[in-house]
Amino acid sequence: MKNYIIAIDQSTSATKAILFDEQCRLCGRVNIDHKQYYPKAGWVEHDAEEIYANAVEAVKRLMATVENEADARFSLAITNQRETVVVWNRATGKPIANAVVWQCMRGAEICRQLKEQGYSELVRERSGLLIDPYFSGSGAKWLL
C-alpha cells in the first residue's frame, strides 16, 4: 500500500494542488485558475463555490494519476488566503455572497469608525492586530 500527500495551496488567483509520495517525491501537479471580481474600485471578490469546485477537481485529477493503486491512501494539507472571508448560510450551506478577498478595501469605513471611536489599542491588545481592512473582521462585518 502506498501513501500519498496532496498539498493544496488555495491562493488569491488559483487552486494549486501537488501530489507527493512517501519519500516526498513530486508525483503530480495541477493548477486551476479562478475568476477575480472587481464590482467597485478597491473591491475584490471571489466565488467561494468556484474555488471549492476547483479544489475538488484538482484532487480528482491528482488521484487519477495513481488510479491503478486501489489501496493507495491519501493525506491532505491545505494552505489558504487566510484573511479572505466567506459567510455561509447555515440552512443552505451556500455562501450568502461572494468572498471578500484580503485585498478588498470595502471595510475601510468600518475600520476608520473603529479607530475614531478609540478601539485601536483594545483590538491590538486582544488580537495583536491593527485595525485594517486587510484583516477579515471588517469584511465579515460588511457582509453581515
Chimera marker file (.cmm) of the C-alpha trace (Angstrom):
<marker_set name="trace">
<marker id="1" x="0.000" y="0.000" z="0.000" r="1" g="1" b="0" radius="0.5"/>
<marker id="2" x="1.345" y="3.407" z="-0.966" r="1" g="1" b="0" radius="0.5"/>
<marker id="3" x="0.780" y="6.599" z="0.960" r="1" g="1" b="0" radius="0.5"/>
<marker id="4" x="0.494" y="9.981" z="-0.734" r="1" g="1" b="0" radius="0.5"/>
<marker id="5" x="0.235" y="13.577" z="0.388" r="1" g="1" b="0" radius="0.5"/>
<marker id="6" x="-1.862" y="16.085" z="-1.515" r="1" g="1" b="0" radius="0.5"/>
<marker id="7" x="-0.917" y="19.676" z="-0.739" r="1" g="1" b="0" radius="0.5"/>
<marker id="8" x="-3.366" y="22.384" z="-1.794" r="1" g="1" b="0" radius="0.5"/>
<marker id="9" x="-2.287" y="25.997" z="-1.985" r="1" g="1" b="0" radius="0.5"/>
<marker id="10" x="-5.526" y="27.949" z="-2.326" r="1" g="1" b="0" radius="0.5"/>
<marker id="11" x="-4.092" y="31.246" z="-3.457" r="1" g="1" b="0" radius="0.5"/>
<marker id="12" x="-5.633" y="34.525" z="-4.476" r="1" g="1" b="0" radius="0.5"/>
<marker id="13" x="-5.571" y="33.549" z="-8.141" r="1" g="1" b="0" radius="0.5"/>
<marker id="14" x="-5.738" y="29.754" z="-8.343" r="1" g="1" b="0" radius="0.5"/>
<marker id="15" x="-6.027" y="26.360" z="-6.724" r="1" g="1" b="0" radius="0.5"/>
<marker id="16" x="-2.612" y="24.727" z="-6.868" r="1" g="1" b="0" radius="0.5"/>
<marker id="17" x="-2.510" y="21.072" z="-5.878" r="1" g="1" b="0" radius="0.5"/>
<marker id="18" x="0.622" y="18.929" z="-5.649" r="1" g="1" b="0" radius="0.5"/>
<marker id="19" x="0.907" y="15.185" z="-5.088" r="1" g="1" b="0" radius="0.5"/>
<marker id="20" x="3.887" y="13.712" z="-3.226" r="1" g="1" b="0" radius="0.5"/>
<marker id="21" x="4.732" y="10.103" z="-2.475" r="1" g="1" b="0" radius="0.5"/>
<marker id="22" x="6.029" y="8.707" z="0.830" r="1" g="1" b="0" radius="0.5"/>
<marker id="23" x="9.553" y="9.828" z="0.007" r="1" g="1" b="0" radius="0.5"/>
<marker id="24" x="8.292" y="13.365" z="-0.738" r="1" g="1" b="0" radius="0.5"/>
<marker id="25" x="8.934" y="12.946" z="-4.459" r="1" g="1" b="0" radius="0.5"/>
<marker id="26" x="6.756" y="15.043" z="-6.717" r="1" g="1" b="0" radius="0.5"/>
<marker id="27" x="4.185" y="12.804" z="-8.443" r="1" g="1" b="0" radius="0.5"/>
<marker id="28" x="1.849" y="15.377" z="-9.944" r="1" g="1" b="0" radius="0.5"/>
<marker id="29" x="0.770" y="18.987" z="-10.048" r="1" g="1" b="0" radius="0.5"/>
<marker id="30" x="-2.498" y="20.700" z="-11.013" r="1" g="1" b="0" radius="0.5"/>
<marker id="31" x="-3.212" y="24.425" z="-11.316" r="1" g="1" b="0" radius="0.5"/>
<marker id="32" x="-6.766" y="25.715" z="-11.837" r="1" g="1" b="0" radius="0.5"/>
<marker id="33" x="-7.285" y="29.479" z="-12.055" r="1" g="1" b="0" radius="0.5"/>
<marker id="34" x="-10.368" y="31.136" z="-10.611" r="1" g="1" b="0" radius="0.5"/>
<marker id="35" x="-12.009" y="34.383" z="-11.581" r="1" g="1" b="0" radius="0.5"/>
<marker id="36" x="-11.378" y="37.673" z="-9.816" r="1" g="1" b="0" radius="0.5"/>
<marker id="37" x="-14.344" y="40.036" z="-9.399" r="1" g="1" b="0" radius="0.5"/>
<marker id="38" x="-13.955" y="43.807" z="-9.057" r="1" g="1" b="0" radius="0.5"/>
<marker id="39" x="-17.502" y="45.165" z="-8.531" r="1" g="1" b="0" radius="0.5"/>
<marker id="40" x="-16.234" y="48.636" z="-7.496" r="1" g="1" b="0" radius="0.5"/>
<marker id="41" x="-12.898" y="50.413" z="-7.343" r="1" g="1" b="0" radius="0.5"/>
<marker id="42" x="-10.904" y="48.900" z="-4.465" r="1" g="1" b="0" radius="0.5"/>
<marker id="43" x="-13.234" y="45.909" z="-4.034" r="1" g="1" b="0" radius="0.5"/>
<marker id="44" x="-12.057" y="42.363" z="-4.729" r="1" g="1" b="0" radius="0.5"/>
<marker id="45" x="-14.254" y="39.258" z="-4.564" r="1" g="1" b="0" radius="0.5"/>
<marker id="46" x="-14.096" y="35.530" z="-5.309" r="1" g="1" b="0" radius="0.5"/>
<marker id="47" x="-16.844" y="32.986" z="-5.905" r="1" g="1" b="0" radius="0.5"/>
<marker id="48" x="-16.401" y="30.557" z="-2.984" r="1" g="1" b="0" radius="0.5"/>
<marker id="49" x="-18.299" y="27.796" z="-4.783" r="1" g="1" b="0" radius="0.5"/>
<marker id="50" x="-15.994" y="28.105" z="-7.810" r="1" g="1" b="0" radius="0.5"/>
<marker id="51" x="-12.990" y="27.785" z="-5.503" r="1" g="1" b="0" radius="0.5"/>
<marker id="52" x="-14.489" y="24.727" z="-3.799" r="1" g="1" b="0" radius="0.5"/>
<marker id="53" x="-15.268" y="23.100" z="-7.164" r="1" g="1" b="0" radius="0.5"/>
<marker id="54" x="-11.712" y="23.815" z="-8.336" r="1" g="1" b="0" radius="0.5"/>
<marker id="55" x="-10.255" y="22.204" z="-5.205" r="1" g="1" b="0" radius="0.5"/>
<marker id="56" x="-12.379" y="19.076" z="-5.714" r="1" g="1" b="0" radius="0.5"/>
<marker id="57" x="-11.407" y="18.917" z="-9.398" r="1" g="1" b="0" radius="0.5"/>
<marker id="58" x="-7.714" y="19.357" z="-8.607" r="1" g="1" b="0" radius="0.5"/>
<marker id="59" x="-7.793" y="16.491" z="-6.083" r="1" g="1" b="0" radius="0.5"/>
<marker id="60" x="-9.646" y="14.253" z="-8.561" r="1" g="1" b="0" radius="0.5"/>
<marker id="61" x="-7.048" y="14.936" z="-11.239" r="1" g="1" b="0" radius="0.5"/>
<marker id="62" x="-4.179" y="14.112" z="-8.890" r="1" g="1" b="0" radius="0.5"/>
<marker id="63" x="-5.804" y="10.951" z="-7.587" r="1" g="1" b="0" radius="0.5"/>
<marker id="64" x="-6.411" y="9.809" z="-11.178" r="1" g="1" b="0" radius="0.5"/>
<marker id="65" x="-2.647" y="9.770" z="-11.731" r="1" g="1" b="0" radius="0.5"/>
<marker id="66" x="-2.409" y="6.850" z="-9.276" r="1" g="1" b="0" radius="0.5"/>
<marker id="67" x="-5.761" y="5.213" z="-10.070" r="1" g="1" b="0" radius="0.5"/>
<marker id="68" x="-4.181" y="1.808" z="-10.692" r="1" g="1" b="0" radius="0.5"/>
<marker id="69" x="-3.275" y="1.691" z="-6.995" r="1" g="1" b="0" radius="0.5"/>
<marker id="70" x="-6.659" y="0.815" z="-5.486" r="1" g="1" b="0" radius="0.5"/>
<marker id="71" x="-5.285" y="0.567" z="-1.958" r="1" g="1" b="0" radius="0.5"/>
<marker id="72" x="-3.449" y="3.919" z="-2.009" r="1" g="1" b="0" radius="0.5"/>
<marker id="73" x="-4.014" y="6.193" z="0.984" r="1" g="1" b="0" radius="0.5"/>
<marker id="74" x="-4.020" y="9.975" z="0.800" r="1" g="1" b="0" radius="0.5"/>
<marker id="75" x="-3.387" y="12.729" z="3.318" r="1" g="1" b="0" radius="0.5"/>
<marker id="76" x="-4.416" y="16.308" z="2.608" r="1" g="1" b="0" radius="0.5"/>
<marker id="77" x="-2.700" y="19.543" z="3.629" r="1" g="1" b="0" radius="0.5"/>
<marker id="78" x="-4.229" y="22.934" z="2.836" r="1" g="1" b="0" radius="0.5"/>
<marker id="79" x="-2.921" y="26.464" z="2.956" r="1" g="1" b="0" radius="0.5"/>
<marker id="80" x="-5.219" y="29.307" z="2.056" r="1" g="1" b="0" radius="0.5"/>
<marker id="81" x="-5.588" y="33.053" z="1.735" r="1" g="1" b="0" radius="0.5"/>
<marker id="82" x="-6.254" y="33.346" z="5.481" r="1" g="1" b="0" radius="0.5"/>
<marker id="83" x="-7.775" y="36.847" z="5.549" r="1" g="1" b="0" radius="0.5"/>
<marker id="84" x="-10.297" y="36.271" z="2.769" r="1" g="1" b="0" radius="0.5"/>
<marker id="85" x="-13.722" y="35.810" z="4.364" r="1" g="1" b="0" radius="0.5"/>
<marker id="86" x="-16.840" y="33.899" z="3.340" r="1" g="1" b="0" radius="0.5"/>
<marker id="87" x="-20.129" y="33.859" z="5.248" r="1" g="1" b="0" radius="0.5"/>
<marker id="88" x="-22.167" y="30.684" z="4.774" r="1" g="1" b="0" radius="0.5"/>
<marker id="89" x="-25.909" y="30.288" z="5.190" r="1" g="1" b="0" radius="0.5"/>
<marker id="90" x="-26.335" y="27.684" z="7.927" r="1" g="1" b="0" radius="0.5"/>
<marker id="91" x="-29.585" y="26.331" z="6.459" r="1" g="1" b="0" radius="0.5"/>
<marker id="92" x="-28.496" y="26.002" z="2.827" r="1" g="1" b="0" radius="0.5"/>
<marker id="93" x="-24.727" y="25.553" z="3.157" r="1" g="1" b="0" radius="0.5"/>
<marker id="94" x="-24.311" y="28.157" z="0.425" r="1" g="1" b="0" radius="0.5"/>
<marker id="95" x="-22.356" y="31.424" z="0.671" r="1" g="1" b="0" radius="0.5"/>
<marker id="96" x="-24.564" y="34.474" z="1.236" r="1" g="1" b="0" radius="0.5"/>
<marker id="97" x="-22.357" y="36.476" z="-1.142" r="1" g="1" b="0" radius="0.5"/>
<marker id="98" x="-19.015" y="36.292" z="-2.884" r="1" g="1" b="0" radius="0.5"/>
<marker id="99" x="-15.956" y="36.050" z="-0.654" r="1" g="1" b="0" radius="0.5"/>
<marker id="100" x="-14.414" y="39.345" z="0.436" r="1" g="1" b="0" radius="0.5"/>
<marker id="101" x="-10.751" y="38.984" z="-0.555" r="1" g="1" b="0" radius="0.5"/>
<marker id="102" x="-7.893" y="40.125" z="1.688" r="1" g="1" b="0" radius="0.5"/>
<marker id="103" x="-7.030" y="42.832" z="-0.866" r="1" g="1" b="0" radius="0.5"/>
<marker id="104" x="-10.539" y="44.340" z="-0.704" r="1" g="1" b="0" radius="0.5"/>
<marker id="105" x="-10.926" y="47.807" z="0.766" r="1" g="1" b="0" radius="0.5"/>
<marker id="106" x="-14.721" y="47.745" z="1.362" r="1" g="1" b="0" radius="0.5"/>
<marker id="107" x="-14.121" y="47.577" z="5.133" r="1" g="1" b="0" radius="0.5"/>
<marker id="108" x="-12.111" y="50.815" z="5.188" r="1" g="1" b="0" radius="0.5"/>
<marker id="109" x="-15.008" y="52.904" z="6.518" r="1" g="1" b="0" radius="0.5"/>
<marker id="110" x="-15.724" y="50.371" z="9.265" r="1" g="1" b="0" radius="0.5"/>
<marker id="111" x="-12.053" y="50.489" z="10.256" r="1" g="1" b="0" radius="0.5"/>
<marker id="112" x="-11.987" y="54.291" z="10.194" r="1" g="1" b="0" radius="0.5"/>
<marker id="113" x="-15.005" y="54.426" z="12.524" r="1" g="1" b="0" radius="0.5"/>
<marker id="114" x="-13.468" y="51.940" z="14.957" r="1" g="1" b="0" radius="0.5"/>
<marker id="115" x="-10.257" y="53.960" z="15.097" r="1" g="1" b="0" radius="0.5"/>
<marker id="116" x="-12.185" y="57.198" z="15.661" r="1" g="1" b="0" radius="0.5"/>
<marker id="117" x="-14.103" y="55.526" z="18.495" r="1" g="1" b="0" radius="0.5"/>
<marker id="118" x="-10.796" y="54.682" z="20.178" r="1" g="1" b="0" radius="0.5"/>
<marker id="119" x="-10.717" y="50.904" z="19.662" r="1" g="1" b="0" radius="0.5"/>
<marker id="120" x="-7.203" y="50.676" z="18.196" r="1" g="1" b="0" radius="0.5"/>
<marker id="121" x="-5.419" y="49.804" z="21.438" r="1" g="1" b="0" radius="0.5"/>
<marker id="122" x="-8.119" y="47.361" z="22.611" r="1" g="1" b="0" radius="0.5"/>
<marker id="123" x="-8.041" y="45.491" z="19.299" r="1" g="1" b="0" radius="0.5"/>
<marker id="124" x="-4.232" y="45.363" z="19.356" r="1" g="1" b="0" radius="0.5"/>
<marker id="125" x="-4.166" y="44.125" z="22.967" r="1" g="1" b="0" radius="0.5"/>
<marker id="126" x="-6.753" y="41.390" z="22.403" r="1" g="1" b="0" radius="0.5"/>
<marker id="127" x="-5.782" y="40.229" z="18.929" r="1" g="1" b="0" radius="0.5"/>
<marker id="128" x="-2.269" y="41.528" z="18.262" r="1" g="1" b="0" radius="0.5"/>
<marker id="129" x="-3.631" y="43.078" z="15.060" r="1" g="1" b="0" radius="0.5"/>
<marker id="130" x="-4.098" y="46.565" z="13.750" r="1" g="1" b="0" radius="0.5"/>
<marker id="131" x="-7.499" y="47.810" z="12.679" r="1" g="1" b="0" radius="0.5"/>
<marker id="132" x="-7.142" y="47.485" z="8.920" r="1" g="1" b="0" radius="0.5"/>
<marker id="133" x="-9.359" y="46.281" z="6.059" r="1" g="1" b="0" radius="0.5"/>
<marker id="134" x="-6.661" y="43.702" z="5.218" r="1" g="1" b="0" radius="0.5"/>
<marker id="135" x="-7.872" y="41.633" z="8.172" r="1" g="1" b="0" radius="0.5"/>
<marker id="136" x="-11.111" y="39.680" z="7.823" r="1" g="1" b="0" radius="0.5"/>
<marker id="137" x="-13.114" y="41.319" z="10.630" r="1" g="1" b="0" radius="0.5"/>
<marker id="138" x="-14.262" y="44.369" z="8.689" r="1" g="1" b="0" radius="0.5"/>
<marker id="139" x="-15.072" y="42.225" z="5.640" r="1" g="1" b="0" radius="0.5"/>
<marker id="140" x="-17.181" y="39.885" z="7.781" r="1" g="1" b="0" radius="0.5"/>
<marker id="141" x="-18.970" y="42.831" z="9.391" r="1" g="1" b="0" radius="0.5"/>
<marker id="142" x="-19.632" y="44.332" z="5.974" r="1" g="1" b="0" radius="0.5"/>
<marker id="143" x="-21.087" y="41.026" z="4.727" r="1" g="1" b="0" radius="0.5"/>
<marker id="144" x="-23.303" y="40.630" z="7.772" r="1" g="1" b="0" radius="0.5"/>
<link id1="1" id2="2" r="1" g="1" b="0" radius="0.2"/>
<link id1="2" id2="3" r="1" g="1" b="0" radius="0.2"/>
<link id1="3" id2="4" r="1" g="1" b="0" radius="0.2"/>
<link id1="4" id2="5" r="1" g="1" b="0" radius="0.2"/>
<link id1="5" id2="6" r="1" g="1" b="0" radius="0.2"/>
<link id1="6" id2="7" r="1" g="1" b="0" radius="0.2"/>
<link id1="7" id2="8" r="1" g="1" b="0" radius="0.2"/>
<link id1="8" id2="9" r="1" g="1" b="0" radius="0.2"/>
<link id1="9" id2="10" r="1" g="1" b="0" radius="0.2"/>
<link id1="10" id2="11" r="1" g="1" b="0" radius="0.2"/>
<link id1="11" id2="12" r="1" g="1" b="0" radius="0.2"/>
<link id1="12" id2="13" r="1" g="1" b="0" radius="0.2"/>
<link id1="13" id2="14" r="1" g="1" b="0" radius="0.2"/>
<link id1="14" id2="15" r="1" g="1" b="0" radius="0.2"/>
<link id1="15" id2="16" r="1" g="1" b="0" radius="0.2"/>
<link id1="16" id2="17" r="1" g="1" b="0" radius="0.2"/>
<link id1="17" id2="18" r="1" g="1" b="0" radius="0.2"/>
<link id1="18" id2="19" r="1" g="1" b="0" radius="0.2"/>
<link id1="19" id2="20" r="1" g="1" b="0" radius="0.2"/>
<link id1="20" id2="21" r="1" g="1" b="0" radius="0.2"/>
<link id1="21" id2="22" r="1" g="1" b="0" radius="0.2"/>
<link id1="22" id2="23" r="1" g="1" b="0" radius="0.2"/>
<link id1="23" id2="24" r="1" g="1" b="0" radius="0.2"/>
<link id1="24" id2="25" r="1" g="1" b="0" radius="0.2"/>
<link id1="25" id2="26" r="1" g="1" b="0" radius="0.2"/>
<link id1="26" id2="27" r="1" g="1" b="0" radius="0.2"/>
<link id1="27" id2="28" r="1" g="1" b="0" radius="0.2"/>
<link id1="28" id2="29" r="1" g="1" b="0" radius="0.2"/>
<link id1="29" id2="30" r="1" g="1" b="0" radius="0.2"/>
<link id1="30" id2="31" r="1" g="1" b="0" radius="0.2"/>
<link id1="31" id2="32" r="1" g="1" b="0" radius="0.2"/>
<link id1="32" id2="33" r="1" g="1" b="0" radius="0.2"/>
<link id1="33" id2="34" r="1" g="1" b="0" radius="0.2"/>
<link id1="34" id2="35" r="1" g="1" b="0" radius="0.2"/>
<link id1="35" id2="36" r="1" g="1" b="0" radius="0.2"/>
<link id1="36" id2="37" r="1" g="1" b="0" radius="0.2"/>
<link id1="37" id2="38" r="1" g="1" b="0" radius="0.2"/>
<link id1="38" id2="39" r="1" g="1" b="0" radius="0.2"/>
<link id1="39" id2="40" r="1" g="1" b="0" radius="0.2"/>
<link id1="40" id2="41" r="1" g="1" b="0" radius="0.2"/>
<link id1="41" id2="42" r="1" g="1" b="0" radius="0.2"/>
<link id1="42" id2="43" r="1" g="1" b="0" radius="0.2"/>
<link id1="43" id2="44" r="1" g="1" b="0" radius="0.2"/>
<link id1="44" id2="45" r="1" g="1" b="0" radius="0.2"/>
<link id1="45" id2="46" r="1" g="1" b="0" radius="0.2"/>
<link id1="46" id2="47" r="1" g="1" b="0" radius="0.2"/>
<link id1="47" id2="48" r="1" g="1" b="0" radius="0.2"/>
<link id1="48" id2="49" r="1" g="1" b="0" radius="0.2"/>
<link id1="49" id2="50" r="1" g="1" b="0" radius="0.2"/>
<link id1="50" id2="51" r="1" g="1" b="0" radius="0.2"/>
<link id1="51" id2="52" r="1" g="1" b="0" radius="0.2"/>
<link id1="52" id2="53" r="1" g="1" b="0" radius="0.2"/>
<link id1="53" id2="54" r="1" g="1" b="0" radius="0.2"/>
<link id1="54" id2="55" r="1" g="1" b="0" radius="0.2"/>
<link id1="55" id2="56" r="1" g="1" b="0" radius="0.2"/>
<link id1="56" id2="57" r="1" g="1" b="0" radius="0.2"/>
<link id1="57" id2="58" r="1" g="1" b="0" radius="0.2"/>
<link id1="58" id2="59" r="1" g="1" b="0" radius="0.2"/>
<link id1="59" id2="60" r="1" g="1" b="0" radius="0.2"/>
<link id1="60" id2="61" r="1" g="1" b="0" radius="0.2"/>
<link id1="61" id2="62" r="1" g="1" b="0" radius="0.2"/>
<link id1="62" id2="63" r="1" g="1" b="0" radius="0.2"/>
<link id1="63" id2="64" r="1" g="1" b="0" radius="0.2"/>
<link id1="64" id2="65" r="1" g="1" b="0" radius="0.2"/>
<link id1="65" id2="66" r="1" g="1" b="0" radius="0.2"/>
<link id1="66" id2="67" r="1" g="1" b="0" radius="0.2"/>
<link id1="67" id2="68" r="1" g="1" b="0" radius="0.2"/>
<link id1="68" id2="69" r="1" g="1" b="0" radius="0.2"/>
<link id1="69" id2="70" r="1" g="1" b="0" radius="0.2"/>
<link id1="70" id2="71" r="1" g="1" b="0" radius="0.2"/>
<link id1="71" id2="72" r="1" g="1" b="0" radius="0.2"/>
<link id1="72" id2="73" r="1" g="1" b="0" radius="0.2"/>
<link id1="73" id2="74" r="1" g="1" b="0" radius="0.2"/>
<link id1="74" id2="75" r="1" g="1" b="0" radius="0.2"/>
<link id1="75" id2="76" r="1" g="1" b="0" radius="0.2"/>
<link id1="76" id2="77" r="1" g="1" b="0" radius="0.2"/>
<link id1="77" id2="78" r="1" g="1" b="0" radius="0.2"/>
<link id1="78" id2="79" r="1" g="1" b="0" radius="0.2"/>
<link id1="79" id2="80" r="1" g="1" b="0" radius="0.2"/>
<link id1="80" id2="81" r="1" g="1" b="0" radius="0.2"/>
<link id1="81" id2="82" r="1" g="1" b="0" radius="0.2"/>
<link id1="82" id2="83" r="1" g="1" b="0" radius="0.2"/>
<link id1="83" id2="84" r="1" g="1" b="0" radius="0.2"/>
<link id1="84" id2="85" r="1" g="1" b="0" radius="0.2"/>
<link id1="85" id2="86" r="1" g="1" b="0" radius="0.2"/>
<link id1="86" id2="87" r="1" g="1" b="0" radius="0.2"/>
<link id1="87" id2="88" r="1" g="1" b="0" radius="0.2"/>
<link id1="88" id2="89" r="1" g="1" b="0" radius="0.2"/>
<link id1="89" id2="90" r="1" g="1" b="0" radius="0.2"/>
<link id1="90" id2="91" r="1" g="1" b="0" radius="0.2"/>
<link id1="91" id2="92" r="1" g="1" b="0" radius="0.2"/>
<link id1="92" id2="93" r="1" g="1" b="0" radius="0.2"/>
<link id1="93" id2="94" r="1" g="1" b="0" radius="0.2"/>
<link id1="94" id2="95" r="1" g="1" b="0" radius="0.2"/>
<link id1="95" id2="96" r="1" g="1" b="0" radius="0.2"/>
<link id1="96" id2="97" r="1" g="1" b="0" radius="0.2"/>
<link id1="97" id2="98" r="1" g="1" b="0" radius="0.2"/>
<link id1="98" id2="99" r="1" g="1" b="0" radius="0.2"/>
<link id1="99" id2="100" r="1" g="1" b="0" radius="0.2"/>
<link id1="100" id2="101" r="1" g="1" b="0" radius="0.2"/>
<link id1="101" id2="102" r="1" g="1" b="0" radius="0.2"/>
<link id1="102" id2="103" r="1" g="1" b="0" radius="0.2"/>
<link id1="103" id2="104" r="1" g="1" b="0" radius="0.2"/>
<link id1="104" id2="105" r="1" g="1" b="0" radius="0.2"/>
<link id1="105" id2="106" r="1" g="1" b="0" radius="0.2"/>
<link id1="106" id2="107" r="1" g="1" b="0" radius="0.2"/>
<link id1="107" id2="108" r="1" g="1" b="0" radius="0.2"/>
<link id1="108" id2="109" r="1" g="1" b="0" radius="0.2"/>
<link id1="109" id2="110" r="1" g="1" b="0" radius="0.2"/>
<link id1="110" id2="111" r="1" g="1" b="0" radius="0.2"/>
<link id1="111" id2="112" r="1" g="1" b="0" radius="0.2"/>
<link id1="112" id2="113" r="1" g="1" b="0" radius="0.2"/>
<link id1="113" id2="114" r="1" g="1" b="0" radius="0.2"/>
<link id1="114" id2="115" r="1" g="1" b="0" radius="0.2"/>
<link id1="115" id2="116" r="1" g="1" b="0" radius="0.2"/>
<link id1="116" id2="117" r="1" g="1" b="0" radius="0.2"/>
<link id1="117" id2="118" r="1" g="1" b="0" radius="0.2"/>
<link id1="118" id2="119" r="1" g="1" b="0" radius="0.2"/>
<link id1="119" id2="120" r="1" g="1" b="0" radius="0.2"/>
<link id1="120" id2="121" r="1" g="1" b="0" radius="0.2"/>
<link id1="121" id2="122" r="1" g="1" b="0" radius="0.2"/>
<link id1="122" id2="123" r="1" g="1" b="0" radius="0.2"/>
<link id1="123" id2="124" r="1" g="1" b="0" radius="0.2"/>
<link id1="124" id2="125" r="1" g="1" b="0" radius="0.2"/>
<link id1="125" id2="126" r="1" g="1" b="0" radius="0.2"/>
<link id1="126" id2="127" r="1" g="1" b="0" radius="0.2"/>
<link id1="127" id2="128" r="1" g="1" b="0" radius="0.2"/>
<link id1="128" id2="129" r="1" g="1" b="0" radius="0.2"/>
<link id1="129" id2="130" r="1" g="1" b="0" radius="0.2"/>
<link id1="130" id2="131" r="1" g="1" b="0" radius="0.2"/>
<link id1="131" id2="132" r="1" g="1" b="0" radius="0.2"/>
<link id1="132" id2="133" r="1" g="1" b="0" radius="0.2"/>
<link id1="133" id2="134" r="1" g="1" b="0" radius="0.2"/>
<link id1="134" id2="135" r="1" g="1" b="0" radius="0.2"/>
<link id1="135" id2="136" r="1" g="1" b="0" radius="0.2"/>
<link id1="136" id2="137" r="1" g="1" b="0" radius="0.2"/>
<link id1="137" id2="138" r="1" g="1" b="0" radius="0.2"/>
<link id1="138" id2="139" r="1" g="1" b="0" radius="0.2"/>
<link id1="139" id2="140" r="1" g="1" b="0" radius="0.2"/>
<link id1="140" id2="141" r="1" g="1" b="0" radius="0.2"/>
<link id1="141" id2="142" r="1" g="1" b="0" radius="0.2"/>
<link id1="142" id2="143" r="1" g="1" b="0" radius="0.2"/>
<link id1="143" id2="144" r="1" g="1" b="0" radius="0.2"/>
</marker_set>
